[in-house]
Amino acid sequence: MPYSVDAPFQALIPLFLFIVVPLLVMLGGFWGHYRAARRQRLVQDIPRSKTTGVFIGLVSVSGTGESSKPLQSWLAAIPCLYYSWEVQERWSHTVTETTTDEKGRSQTRTRTESGWTTVAGDTQMAPFYLQDDLGNVLIRPEHATVEADNVFDETCHLGDALYYAKGPSQAVSDSDHVRRFVERAIPLHTELYVIGQARERQDIVAAEIAHDPQAPLFLISVHPRDSVASGYGWHSVLWLAFAALVPFAAGFASYRAQNSPYSTLFLWPLIASGSLYLFLLLASQLLLIYNELVELRQRVRQGWANVDVQLKRRADLIRNLVEVVKGLRDHEANVQQGLVTLRAQLEATAPGQPGPDPAACLPALRLISESYPELKANDSFLALMQSLSDTEQRISLARGYFNEIATAYNTRIQSFPESLVAQTGGFAEQPCLAINDFERAPVKV
């Protein structure tokens, strides 16, 4: 028998079909499970911020989508922030096949093939504002994963006005002259859930949420946070089921070969694939838990850094207020008392420790401004007062965010099986800011 150059390659075909392909299927299933489960935990762990409390980093915000110049969707013609539409055309044709069996007899059969082809479509989006009860934050939706509402879905025939009004004039090959028009959009004023990376805006001193290649997720959804997390949870389960196809197929083959002399041979793939499945399941869970705890710990540190930044900003503002008030009325006793109150607020509070009320200086400032109309008319004083009031609100939001992310972190490291990983990985509990212990009365002088 002459030597064939294809013989070595033919010998590799069983190896590829029975080892490489099942292994790739299982690894692909576990990678999809890990990715979906990580996103589910990400959505659950990151506390929702108010729009005025959005700081640099990964944030989660809810509110209504607003725009002064909204888009108009192509099919539904409604004001919206985002829309994506497509036109599909149905086709069908008859296929005739002729086959020859081993005895040389020819057989002819006819079958009909049909399907849908996309003949037109487009996606449009524009920056918009997410608004809640405290303010708004700019959203730049480019490169985001968008979960929109289905606002238009209609199937029509050649005689309908919509057929050519919103679709192309050319037909596909073997067309049935039936088209389906589908559009998904985010209508104006829709309640949205957004999770993404916040950064500083280039035009004004404010934050915006935009695409960041280093961010693990950038999502704009018309569904609430719980629904988004539940969706990722179902995706992770489906990917696990997909990975289980390999041991299931091995078990089925072993079952069919029970009465065969090769039954023992078919039992080994079942044992090997089942053991590998359990190992990958355990490894993926440990990796998922460890990475989640690391990310939560980093966000706790980032949360306190945001508090510290706002405290520093308040201290700088108070120094300016001290100089303004001191320059105008430094000889009055009550103004001197107010200055002492202001200076007391320059001390920042360490994490987990009680301290003076962050807003305690505001009543003293209002009393001074009411007693001295010259101060109320001073532009510098008014601007600093407003900035200080805004800063106190931002401090409160930053401390609230810090406590929420610290609580989520503490809950994780105390839960099973995360507690086992936390003990071996050196994850210590993070004390929350003792806000309930703050003195609410003005600081005594």
QUIRA-V831863 format. One record per pair of residues at least 6 apart in sequence whose ideal C-beta (glycine too) atoms are under 8 Angstrom apart, sorted by the first residue. I is the first residue (numbers start at 1). J is the second residue. D is the distance in whole Angstrom. If there is no record, write none. Layout:
# QUIRA-V831863
i;j;d
I;J;D
I;J;D
This chain:
# QUIRA-V831863
i;j;d
18;269;8
22;246;4
22;249;7
22;250;8
22;273;7
23;246;8
25;242;7
25;243;7
25;245;6
25;246;6
26;243;5
26;246;5
26;273;7
26;276;7
26;277;7
26;280;7
27;243;8
27;280;8
28;242;8
28;243;8
29;239;5
29;240;7
29;241;8
29;242;4
29;243;3
29;244;7
29;245;8
30;239;7
30;240;8
30;243;5
30;280;5
30;281;8
30;284;5
31;239;8
32;235;7
32;236;8
32;239;4
32;242;7
33;236;5
33;237;8
33;239;4
33;240;5
33;243;7
33;284;6
34;236;8
34;284;5
34;287;7
34;288;6
36;232;5
36;233;8
36;235;4
36;236;4
36;239;6
37;232;7
37;233;8
37;236;4
37;288;6
38;216;7
38;288;6
38;291;7
38;292;7
39;216;7
39;217;6
39;232;5
40;229;5
40;232;4
40;233;5
40;236;6
41;288;7
41;292;5
42;58;8
42;195;7
42;216;6
42;217;6
42;295;8
43;60;7
43;195;6
43;217;8
43;225;6
43;228;5
43;229;4
43;232;7
44;229;5
45;292;7
45;295;8
45;296;6
45;299;8
45;405;8
45;408;5
45;412;7
46;58;6
46;59;7
46;60;4
46;195;7
46;299;7
46;405;7
46;408;8
47;60;7
47;401;6
47;404;4
47;405;6
47;408;7
48;60;5
48;61;6
48;62;6
48;225;7
49;55;8
49;59;5
49;60;7
49;61;6
49;397;7
49;401;6
50;61;8
50;132;6
50;133;8
50;134;5
50;135;8
50;397;6
51;61;6
51;63;6
51;130;6
51;131;7
51;132;5
51;134;6
51;135;5
51;136;5
51;137;4
52;134;5
52;135;4
52;393;7
52;394;7
52;397;6
53;134;8
53;394;7
53;397;3
53;398;6
53;400;7
53;401;6
54;61;6
54;137;5
54;198;5
54;207;5
54;209;7
55;198;6
55;207;7
55;306;4
55;309;8
55;398;7
55;401;8
56;198;6
56;199;6
56;200;7
56;207;7
56;306;8
57;197;7
57;198;6
57;299;7
57;302;5
57;306;8
58;195;7
58;196;7
58;197;6
58;198;8
58;215;6
58;216;7
58;217;8
58;299;7
59;195;7
59;196;7
59;197;8
59;198;5
59;209;7
60;193;8
60;194;7
60;195;5
60;225;7
61;130;6
61;132;8
61;137;6
61;193;8
61;194;5
61;195;8
61;209;7
62;130;8
62;132;7
62;191;7
62;192;7
62;193;5
62;194;7
62;224;8
62;225;7
63;130;4
63;131;5
63;132;4
63;136;7
63;191;7
63;192;7
64;130;7
64;131;5
64;132;8
64;189;5
64;190;7
64;191;6
64;192;7
65;81;5
65;128;5
65;129;8
65;130;6
65;131;8
65;139;8
65;186;6
65;188;7
65;189;7
65;190;5
65;192;5
66;128;6
66;129;5
66;130;8
66;131;5
66;136;7
66;188;7
66;189;7
67;81;6
67;126;7
67;127;8
67;128;4
67;129;7
67;188;7
69;126;7
70;79;4
70;80;6
70;81;6
70;126;8
70;128;8
70;188;5
71;79;7
71;80;5
71;81;7
71;82;7
71;83;6
71;124;6
71;125;8
71;126;6
72;78;7
72;79;6
72;80;7
73;80;5
73;83;4
73;85;7
73;151;7
73;152;8
73;183;6
73;185;5
74;83;7
74;85;5
74;122;7
74;124;8
74;166;7
74;183;7
75;85;5
75;151;8
75;152;4
75;166;6
75;181;6
75;182;8
75;183;4
76;83;8
76;151;4
76;152;4
76;183;6
76;185;7
78;151;6
78;185;7
78;187;6
78;188;8
79;187;7
79;188;4
80;151;8
80;185;4
80;186;6
80;187;5
80;188;6
81;125;7
81;126;7
81;128;5
81;141;8
81;186;5
81;187;8
81;188;7
81;190;8
82;123;8
82;124;7
82;125;4
82;126;8
82;141;6
82;146;6
82;148;6
82;185;6
82;186;4
82;220;8
83;123;7
83;124;6
83;125;8
83;148;7
83;151;8
83;183;6
83;184;7
83;185;4
83;186;8
84;121;8
84;122;7
84;123;4
84;124;8
84;146;8
84;148;7
84;183;7
84;184;5
84;185;7
85;121;6
85;122;6
85;123;8
85;152;7
85;181;7
85;182;7
85;183;4
85;184;8
86;118;5
86;120;7
86;121;3
86;182;6
86;183;8
87;118;7
87;119;5
87;120;4
87;121;7
87;166;7
87;167;5
87;168;7
87;179;6
87;180;7
87;181;6
87;182;8
88;116;4
88;117;7
88;118;5
88;119;7
88;179;7
88;180;5
88;182;7
89;116;7
89;117;6
89;119;5
89;167;8
89;171;7
89;172;5
89;175;6
89;176;8
89;178;7
89;179;5
89;180;8
90;114;7
90;115;7
90;116;5
90;175;7
90;176;5
90;178;4
90;179;7
90;180;8
91;114;7
91;115;6
91;116;8
91;117;6
91;172;5
91;173;7
91;174;5
91;175;5
91;176;6
92;112;6
92;113;7
92;114;4
92;115;8
92;174;6
92;176;6
93;112;7
93;113;6
93;114;8
93;174;4
94;110;6
94;111;7
94;112;5
94;113;8
95;110;7
95;111;5
95;112;7
95;113;6
96;108;7
96;109;8
96;110;5
97;108;7
97;109;6
97;110;8
97;111;7
98;106;6
98;107;7
98;108;5
99;106;7
99;107;5
99;108;8
99;109;8
100;106;5
100;107;8
101;107;7
114;176;8
116;180;7
117;172;5
119;167;7
119;168;5
119;170;8
119;172;6
119;179;8
120;167;6
120;168;5
125;141;5
125;142;7
125;146;7
126;141;8
127;138;6
127;139;7
127;140;5
127;141;7
128;138;8
128;139;6
128;141;7
129;136;4
129;137;7
129;138;6
129;139;7
130;136;6
130;137;5
130;139;5
130;192;6
130;194;6
130;209;8
134;393;8
137;198;8
137;206;8
137;207;6
137;208;7
137;209;6
138;201;7
138;206;7
138;207;8
138;208;4
138;209;7
139;194;6
139;208;7
139;209;5
139;210;8
139;220;7
140;208;6
140;209;7
140;210;4
140;211;7
141;220;6
142;210;7
142;211;6
143;211;4
143;218;7
144;196;7
144;211;6
144;218;5
144;219;7
144;220;5
145;217;8
145;218;7
145;219;5
145;220;7
146;186;7
146;219;8
146;220;5
146;221;8
147;219;7
147;220;7
147;221;4
147;222;6
147;223;6
147;228;8
148;184;4
148;185;5
148;186;5
148;222;6
149;184;6
149;185;6
149;186;7
149;187;7
149;190;7
149;222;5
150;182;8
150;183;8
150;184;5
151;183;6
151;184;7
151;185;5
151;187;7
152;181;6
152;182;7
152;183;4
153;180;8
153;181;7
153;182;5
153;183;8
154;162;7
154;180;7
154;181;5
155;178;7
155;179;7
155;180;5
155;181;8
156;162;5
156;163;5
156;178;8
156;179;6
156;181;7
157;163;7
157;177;6
157;178;6
157;179;8
158;177;4
162;179;8
162;181;6
163;177;8
163;179;6
166;181;6
167;179;6
167;181;7
171;177;7
186;192;7
186;220;7
186;222;6
190;222;6
191;222;7
191;224;8
192;220;6
192;221;7
192;222;6
193;219;8
193;220;8
193;221;5
193;222;8
193;223;7
193;224;6
193;225;5
193;228;6
194;209;6
194;219;7
194;220;5
194;221;8
195;217;6
195;218;7
195;219;5
196;209;5
196;210;7
196;211;7
196;212;7
196;215;6
196;217;7
196;218;4
196;219;7
196;220;8
197;209;7
197;210;7
197;211;8
197;212;4
197;214;8
197;215;4
197;218;7
198;207;5
198;208;7
198;209;5
199;207;7
199;208;6
199;209;8
199;210;6
199;212;7
200;206;8
200;207;7
200;208;8
201;207;7
201;208;5
209;218;8
210;218;8
211;218;6
212;218;7
219;228;7
221;227;8
221;228;5
223;231;7
240;281;8
243;277;7
243;280;7
244;277;6
246;273;5
246;277;7
247;270;7
247;273;4
247;274;5
247;277;5
250;266;8
250;269;4
250;270;4
250;272;8
250;273;5
250;274;7
251;270;5
251;274;8
253;266;5
253;269;7
253;270;8
254;263;7
254;266;4
254;267;5
254;269;7
254;270;5
256;266;8
257;263;5
257;265;8
257;266;4
260;266;8
285;417;8
286;421;7
289;417;7
289;418;5
289;421;5
290;421;5
290;425;6
292;412;7
292;418;8
293;409;8
293;412;6
293;413;6
293;418;7
293;421;6
293;422;6
293;425;7
293;427;5
296;405;7
296;408;6
296;409;4
296;412;6
297;409;6
297;427;6
297;430;8
299;405;5
299;409;8
300;402;7
300;405;6
300;406;5
300;409;5
300;430;5
303;398;7
303;401;6
303;402;4
303;405;5
303;406;7
304;351;5
304;402;6
306;398;5
306;401;7
306;402;7
307;351;8
307;395;7
307;398;5
307;399;6
307;402;6
307;433;8
308;348;7
309;398;8
310;391;6
310;394;5
310;395;5
310;398;5
311;348;4
311;349;8
311;395;7
312;348;8
313;391;6
313;394;8
314;345;7
314;358;7
314;388;7
314;391;5
314;392;7
314;395;6
315;345;8
315;346;5
315;348;7
317;384;6
317;387;5
317;388;5
317;391;6
318;342;5
318;343;8
318;345;6
318;346;6
318;361;7
318;388;7
319;346;7
320;380;8
320;384;5
321;342;6
321;365;7
321;381;7
321;384;5
321;385;7
321;388;7
322;339;6
322;342;5
322;343;7
324;375;8
324;378;7
324;380;5
324;381;5
324;384;7
325;335;6
325;338;7
325;339;7
325;342;8
325;368;6
325;375;7
325;381;7
326;335;8
326;339;6
328;372;7
328;374;6
328;375;6
328;378;7
329;335;4
329;368;8
329;372;6
329;374;8
329;375;7
330;336;7
330;339;8
334;367;8
334;368;7
334;371;7
335;368;6
335;372;8
337;364;8
337;445;5
338;364;5
338;365;7
338;367;7
338;368;5
340;445;4
341;360;7
341;361;5
341;364;4
341;442;7
341;443;5
341;445;6
342;361;5
342;364;7
342;365;8
344;356;6
344;360;8
344;361;8
344;443;5
344;445;8
345;356;7
345;358;7
345;360;7
345;361;5
345;443;7
347;355;7
347;356;7
349;355;3
349;356;8
349;433;7
351;402;8
351;430;8
351;431;7
351;433;6
352;431;3
352;432;7
352;433;6
352;434;6
353;433;8
353;434;6
354;434;5
354;437;3
354;438;6
354;439;8
355;438;7
356;438;7
356;439;6
356;443;5
357;438;5
357;439;6
357;440;5
357;441;7
357;442;8
357;443;8
358;392;5
358;395;5
358;396;7
358;438;8
359;392;5
359;396;8
360;439;7
360;440;8
360;441;7
360;442;5
360;443;5
361;388;8
361;442;8
361;443;8
362;388;7
362;389;7
362;392;7
363;442;6
364;442;6
365;385;6
365;388;8
368;375;6
369;375;5
369;376;5
369;381;7
369;385;7
370;376;7
375;381;5
376;382;7
399;433;5
399;435;6
402;432;8
402;433;6
403;432;5
403;433;6
403;435;7
406;430;5
406;431;8
406;432;5
407;432;7
409;430;6
410;429;5
410;430;6
410;432;8
412;418;5
412;422;8
413;419;6
413;422;4
413;427;5
413;429;7
414;422;8
414;429;8
421;427;8
